[in-house]
């Protein structure tokens, strides 16, 4: 089951229409537009995994908190095994704040939680892919906030779960525990969205998979930004099947220019041949001259832990609900072609596809732009 839905949430008594209200209804687009109604401060954070299990605190790909002046932060991780029977695959998180809006996202592949058996029996929660997104924007009066999740292949204690899309859907576990799906917690000027919140009372586990928070302050005490607000960033996470073998590949991607330097990360795993590609530096970021909805991001990367490789990612945001968004990657052991280098287009590896439109896939690519 693959469900993705935006749910507008009131955050003040005088909410404006909604975060995406200014876009044409005939062609609603997924871009976050940073417009002219300027916020006075920003807040946000995202984590692939946060909470405690196995007697200790667990955390994966936590961005930390966004500065009140805004900007962009992100994190990524490969497969991670944690205490208490919890393991996750490729993870990606990002938060961008500037102008009038903050947007945050977290994606996690291959979630596997299995508690040990006891008097009430063991519990298990599995999902092929989860993603949460949160956005908040200042309006003429007050602020708007929205949240969305995408969850594929959710199985709880051996039973497939149909994700309804409703906020705070709950599935009960043995021993009095529960799983909250699409947990949404709204407050003044912001919202937190948790893809999965697992509470196993027998195993003493309280852990969130795919958590993101976005908020804005408005009209009270202005915060002077330390740098100009971000004007063009791309973030995204998901999975494709356009690999050499046709097997699934998971990705987390981010790119842009922050404080005058290239910013971002890349985390990619092909589950067919096992190739892991992880960025060590961002070396380029540009609008695709053939398509303004696409960005080309250049990276120095490791391939299966070996340094010295280059990667070129082309990612496109074609609107909600993200099925037509595109992720493409090429890996080189020689100088890549323009705009990432001056060499020929002779990759040692290439893959790509849409996120569930004409081919199997999932996730979302998000452009964050200044207006």
N, C-alpha and C positions, 0 to 999 in steps of 0.2 A: 504494500500500500504506500502510495506516495502522495502526501497531502501538503499543500502550501496555501496559506491564506493570510491576508492582511486583516487585522481587526483594529479599528480606530478605538482609542481609549480616552475618556475625558480626563484631563489633568487640572483644569480649573473650572470654576462655575461658568466662565465666559469663554469657552473654547471657540476657536475659529474652525472653519469647515474641516480641514484635514491637511496632512503634510503634502499630499500630491494634488491638492485642489486646483492649483494654478495651471496644471497641465491640461491640454485638450482631451476631453472625454473620449473622442473618437480615436485617439492614439496615445493612450496613457503610457508613459515611459518610466523605466526603472531608475533613471538618473536622479540623484539627489541634487537639487538646484540650490546653491547658496545665493540667496537673493538680496534684496535691498533692506528688508526688515532685520536689522542687525541685532543679534543677541549680545548681552553684556557679559556673558561668561558661559563656559561649557563644562560638561562632565560626562564621563563615560569610561567603561571598562569592559573587557571581554576575556573569557577563559574557556578553553576546550573542556577542562575538568577542574572542578573546585569542590571542596568539602572535606569530609573525613571518612575513612574506611580502614579496616584492619588495624584499628587502634591508633591511627595517626592521620595527620593532615595530608591531603593529596592535592596536587596542582599540576596542570599541563597547559602550556602555551597561554599563560596569563599575561595580558598586556600591561598590567598595572593601571593606575588611574590616569586619565587624560588631564593635561594641565588646564587650569581655568582659562588660559589665553587661547586654547584650542590647539590645532596642529593635527598630526597623524602618528599613531602608534600601532604596532602589530607584533605578532609572534607566530611561530610555526614549530611543529615537532613531527618526527617520524613515529613509528609504532612505539608505544609505551606500555609497559607492564607495571602495575601498581599493587600496593598491598590490598588484602581483603578480597582477592579474586576479581579484580578489575583490570581490564586491558582495553586499549583503544588503538586505532590505526592513525593514519595521517591526520593531523590537526592544523587548523588555521584560525587566527583571530585578527581583527583589525578594528580600529576606532578612528574616525575622522571628524573633526569639528572646526567650523569656521563660518564667518559671515552670519547666517541666521540659523544654522542647523548642526546637529550632531547625528552621526550614523555609526552603528556598531554591528558587528557580525561575528559568529563563531561557527565553524563547521568541524565535524568529527566523523571519521569513517570507522567501520568495524568495531562498534561498541560491544563489549562482552563483560557482563557482570555476573558472577556466580558465587553466591555465598555458601559457606559450609553447612552441612546438614545439622540439625539439632532436634529438639523435642517436636518442633513444629514443621520440620523438613526444610530442605534447601530452597532458595529462590534463584531464578536466573532471569536476566534481561539482556536481550541482544537486539542490535539494529545495524543494518548495512550502512546507513548514512543518516546523520542528523545535522540540521543547520538552524540557527536562530538568527534573527535580525531585529534590530530596534532602531527607531529614528525619532528624533524630537526636533521641533523647529519653533522659533518665535513667530508670533502672529501679531496682527494689529492690536489685539487684546489677549493677553495670556500666551499660551503655547499649545502646540499640537503634538501628539505622540502616537506612534503606531508600532505594532509588533507582528512578526511573521515567523513561522517555523516550516521546515520541510523535513519529513521523517520517512525513511524507506526501510521496509523489511523489519518492522518491529515485532518481536516475539517475546512474550512474558510467560515464564514457566511452561514453555513448550507450546503455547497457544498464540497464533497470529493475532495481532491487535489491529483493528481498523481505526486509523487515526481520523477523527471526525473533523478536525479543523477548529473546533471550539476551544476557547481558552480554558485551561485548568481541567482538562479531561483526566479522570483518575481511574487507575486500575489497581485493585488490592492484591497484596502479596500474602503468602502464608505467614502466620505469626503476628499479624496486625500491621505489617508494613504496607507501603503503597508506592505507586509510580504516578507522578503528575506529568502529563503530556501538555506541552505548550503552556507552561506556567507563565502568567503575565501579572506583574506587580506594578501598578501605576501609582505615581506620586505627583507632587506639584512640579511641573516642568520636565517630567521625564518618565521613563518606563524601563523595567527589567523584563527580559524574556528568557526563559529557560526551556530548552528543547525537551530535556528529560530531567526530572528531579526524583531520584531514587532514595526512599527511606526504608531501610530494612532494620526493624527494631531488634530482631534476634541477632543479627550480625553486627549491630551497632554501627551501621553505615548510614550516612546522610550526605549524598553526593549529587552534584548537578553536572550533567553532560550538555555542553553547548549553552553557555550563559553569556548574555550581553546586556549592557545598560547604556542608555543614551539620555542626555538631559541638556537643557539650556536654562540659563538665567536671563531675565529680561527686565529692563526698565527701572532698576533700583540703584545698584552701585556698579557703574561701568568698570570693566576690566580692560586695561590697556594691553593689547597683545604685544608680546615680546618680538614677534615676527609678523609679517603679512599673513593673512589667513590663507589656507591652502586653496588653490584654484583648480587643480586637476589631479585627481587621484583615481586609481582603479583598484578594487579589491574583489575577491571572490573565492569560492570553494565549491567543490563538487566532484563529479565523476563522469567519465566518458568511456566508450567502448571502441573508439577509433584507434586502437593500438595495432601494432604489427600482427599480433596473434588474435585480435578480437576480444581479448580479455579486458576486464575492468581495470581502469586506472583512476586513482584519486589524486586530487590536486588542491593546493591552497596557494593563492597568488596575491601579491600586492605590489603596487608601483606608483611612483609619483616623484615630485620634487619637493623636498622639505628643507627649509633653512638654506636654500641655495644649492643643495646637493641631492643626488638621486637617492630615493628611499624605497624600501619594500622588502619582500621576501618571496621565495619560491620553494615549495615542497611538493614533490611529485613522485608517485609510486605506481609502476606498472606491475599489476599482479600476475601478468602472464609470464614475463621473463625475469621478474623480480627487480628490475632496475629502479634505483632510488636516485633522484636528482634533488639536490638541496643547494640553494644559493649561498654563496659566501660574500657576494657584493652585487649591487645593482650598478650597471655601467651605462644604461641608457633608458630613456622613456620618451615616447613620441606618439602623436596622433598618427594613425594609419592614413597616408595621403589618399588611399583608395576608398576609405570609409570612415567618416567622422565618429561613428559609434564604436570604433575599435581603437585599441592602443597596442603599441609594440614595445615590449619591455625586454631589455638585454641584461644578462646576468653572467657573472663568473660563478661556476658551480662545481660541486663534487658529483661524481657519478659512481654510485656504490662505494662511497667513502673516499674515492681517489680524486685528488684535486687536479686542476689544469684544464678543465673543460669550460665551454661556453654554452649558454642556452639563449634561445630567442623565443619569447612567448608572444603570441597574438591573441588577445582576448577582446570580446565584443559584447556590449550590453544592448540587447534588442528589446528591452521592455519586460514588463511583468506578464506571466509569472516566472519567466526565466528559461522556459523550455527551448527558446530559440537562441539564447545566448551561446557564444562559441568560445572554446578554449583550444588553442593549438600550441604545440611545443616542438622545437627542434633543438637537438644537442649536437655540438661540434667539438672535434679534437684539433681543429685548425681554425684560423680566423674566420668568423662568420661573415655573411654578406651584409651590406648596408640595410638598416641604419646601425647595426650593431658592430660592424667592422668593414673591412675592405676585401674580404675573401670571397670565394665562390660559394654558391648555395649547395654544399655537399655534406649534409648532416650524417652523422653515424646513427642517429635515431630520430624518428619523427612520429607524431601522433596528434590526433585532434578530432573534434566533433562538436555537435550541439549538445545541450544539456537536457535532452529528453524530447526534442521536437520530432525530427525524422528518424532519430536513432535512440536507443536506450541511453539514459543519462539522467543526471540530477544536479541540483545546486543552483547557484546564481552568480552572475557577474554584475558588479555594481560600479557605475561611474559616479563620482562626486565632483561636481563642476561649479565654478563661479559663473554668475550670470552677468 
